[in-house]
């Protein structure tokens, strides 16, 4: 009896230390926590629970003081916050009574003027003291067809997702020229920013890679050129893997069926992965093929 009690105490102490260390650890925010830069230089943090996690998350807790105090997020699907000052945002969730690790992200607000094209969400960042005037505007639009679009598609390959933009910088209704590179922010909405690249395409259809770095869910790059730009997701999507976990399982088929019944809206990635019969949308036939693939009865190409 005494041995059983001692063993139970050891297990309780061990479990307690595991829970404590888990809570104390701080991990970088996962890719379902996104930060976007607003025109007034504030930042918006958005939590979007992945589809495969919604049933597992009971609720979220968040804090800006390392959980000295904590608040509960209203919905388990996620939420949105706007920050105007620097802080450290911490997040964790509970699933079946168990607490996850603590995820943290530093919110840094800098004194920068942000000029944004509302038609494309492409922005130019103008740091304090830059010779670029702050009264410029971005004239831009997305190209979705025609010769330039077909040329771009041929250059980057049929199986890669991309967006093609025409971009000009204007001041007083005239094109503004500068020798100081612009700090462009190109949006990567519905793309995985880790695999995104920016190219410029000249009038002959030649494309040149522009060095860029991820900045929240956008790509930051410097160039004094305007014209045609491509944002390319250089990543191949696996047919049938709708939730992006690298596997084809029954929950992928379930998600495809819900999309086909219009109970959920497909992302671009899900449409690419789930449109097995290549008819432009996800339907019950696609869901059936994915279910057969999950059961190893069929291979998806």
N, C-alpha and C positions, 0 to 999 in steps of 0.2 A: 504493500500500500504506500509506504514512504517513498519507494523508488518511483512509483507511478506519479506521485505528487511532485517529486523533484523533476521528473521528466516533463511534466506539464508546465512547471515553472520555467524550465529552460526554453520550451517551445514558445511560451508567452513572451519571455524576454527577447528571444531571437526575432519573433514576429514584430515586436515593438520597435526593435532597433532597425529592422528593415523598413518599416513604415516611416520612422523618423528620418532615416537617411534619404528615403525617396522624397519626402516632403522638403528636405533641406537642399537637395540637388536642384540646380537651375539649368535648364536646357534651352537652347535657342528655340524661338517660336517655330512651329511646323509650318508647312506651306499652306495650310488652311487658315493661317493668321496673316492677313495682308495689310500693308500700309500704303496709302496713296497720298500724294502731295496735292494740296488744294491751292487755288489761285491766290489766296491771302496768306500763303506760307504756313498755314496750319496743316496738320496731318490727320487723316482719318484711318483708324485701325478697324478692320472688318474681320470678324470671326465667322467662317462659313463651315459648319460641320460637314465633313464628307458624307456622302449617302450611306456608305457602308458602316459609318459610326453612329448615325442618328439614333438607332435603337439601343446602342450601348451606352450613350451618355445620359446619365440621370439629370445632371445640371452642372453648370460651370460656376466657379468662384474666381473673382479677379481682385487685384489690389494694385495700388501705386506706392505702397510703403512696406514691401516685402512681407505682406500678410500680417503686419501688426494689426491691421484691420482688414476685413474682407467683405466683399459684397457678392450677392448671388445674381448671376445673369438670368434674365427673365425667361428666355427661351433656350431649349437645348439645341435648336438649329443654329444658334449663333447670335451675333449682335454687332453693333457699330458704335464707335467712340470717336470723338473729335478732340484733338489736343492742340492747345495754343502755346504751351510752355513745355520745357524739357521734363521728362520723368522716366521712370523705369516701370513698365507695365508687366505685371505678373499674372499668369493664368494657370488654372488647373481644373480638372473635372472629376466627377465622381461617377463610378459605374458599379452597380450592384453593391454599393456600400464601400467600395474600395476607392482610394484617392490616387489620382495619377501623379506623375512627376510634375514639378512646377516649371512652366515655360516662361521665359522672360524676353522682353524686347526693349531696347533703349529708344525712346522717342526724343529725337534731337531736332529742335526748331532753329533754323538759321535765318539770318536777315538777308533774304533773297527775294527779288521781284520775280514773280512767275507769270509769264505771258502764255496763255493757252488758246489753242484753236478749238472752239466749241464743236466744230463739225468733225474733228478727228481726235481730239484730246491730246494732240501733240503739244508739248510745251517747250518754252525756252526759259532757262534759269539765268537771271542776270544778278550776279553777286553785287553787294554794295561796293561802289567804287569802280565798277566796270565802265569802259568807254562806250559800251553799247547803250543807247538811250532806252528808257523804260516806256516810251510812248509808241514802240513798234507794235505791229500786229502780225499774226501768222495767218496767211491765206492758204488754206489747204483743203484737200478732199481725197477720199479714198477711191481708187480706180478698181472697178470690179469686172471689167471686160474690155474688149478691144485689142488692138495690136500690141500696145505696151504690156498689157496684162498677160497676153499669150506668150510674148517674148520672155517675160519674167518667169512664167510658169515653166517654160522650156529650159531656162537656165538653171533653176533651182531643183527641178525634178518633180515628177507627177505626184509623189507620195508625201511631199512635205507641205505643211500648212504655211501660208504666208499672207501678208497684206501689203498692198502697193499703194503708196501715197504720193501725191503731188504737193510739194511744199514751197511756198514763197514767203519772204519776210517783207512787210510793207511799212512805210512811214509816210504820212501825209499823202496817201493814195498813190505813192510811187514805190517801186521796188528798192529796198534798202540794201546797199552794198557795205561790206565790212571786211577788214583784214583780221579782226579779232574773232577767233572761233566762237561759234554759238555753242552753248551747253544745251543740246537737244535732249528731251525726254520723250522716248517713243513708247506708247502703251503696248502692253503684252496681254491684254484682257483675253481670257480663255486660252491663253498659251502658257506653257511652262517656261517661266522666264529663265530658268537654269539652262535651257537649251536654245535660247533665242539669240539671233544675230541680226545686225543691221547692215544693209548694203545700199550703195548708191548706184543707180543705173543711168548711164549717159545716153545721148541721143542715138547712138549706134547699137544700143542694147547690151553694151558691156557692163558688167557689175563689178563693183569694188567693195571689199569688206571694210567697214569702218570700225575701228576699235571701240568697244563699248563695255560697260560694266553694269550689272544689275543694281537698280536703285528701287527698292521695294518691289512692286510688280511692273516696273518699267525698265527700259534700258537707257542709260545715260551715255551720250557720246559727244565728242567735240568735232565740229567741222565748220568751215566758213563757206561751205557750199550749200546750195538749195537745189530744188529740182525733184527728181523721182527717187524715192527711198523704199526699200523693201524691209519689212520686219519678218524674219523667217524663223520658224520653229524647226530646228534641225534635229528632229526626233521622229522615229518611226513608231507608229501605234500598232499594237497587237490586235488583230481582229478578235472580237469577242470579249476583250478585257475592258469592260465599261467603267469599272471603278478604279482602274489604274494601279491595282496591287500586284500586277505581274502574273496573275493566274486567271484561268477561265473556270469559274465555279458557278454553282446554281444561282447564287445571288446576282451574278451578271445577267443571267437569263431573266431573273425576276425583275431587275431594273429595266431591261429591254422591254419586257411585257408591260410594265407600268408606263413607260414612255410611249409605247404603241397605243395604249389606252388613254393617252393624254392625262394621266394622273401625275406625271412629272415632265418637266421640260428638259430636253437633252442639251448638254453643253456641246461645243464644237468637237471636243475630243471624243465624247460619247457617240456623236453622230458618225465620226470617222471610224471608230472601233466597232460600232454596233450595226452599221449598214452593211450587212453581209451580202445581201443580194444586189447591192449597188443600184438601188432605185431612188436614191436621194433622201430616204428617211428610214427610221426604224419602225418595223411592223412586226406582227405576230410571227411571220415566217422567219424573221431574223432571230426572234426570241427562241423559237423552236430549234434552230440550228445551233445557237449558243448552248442551249440545254443539252443537246446531243453531244456537243463538243466537251461539255463539262463531264458527261458520263463516258467519255472516250469512245463514243459511237460514231463520231464524225470529226474530220479535221477541217479547220478553217484556213483558207488561203488569204 
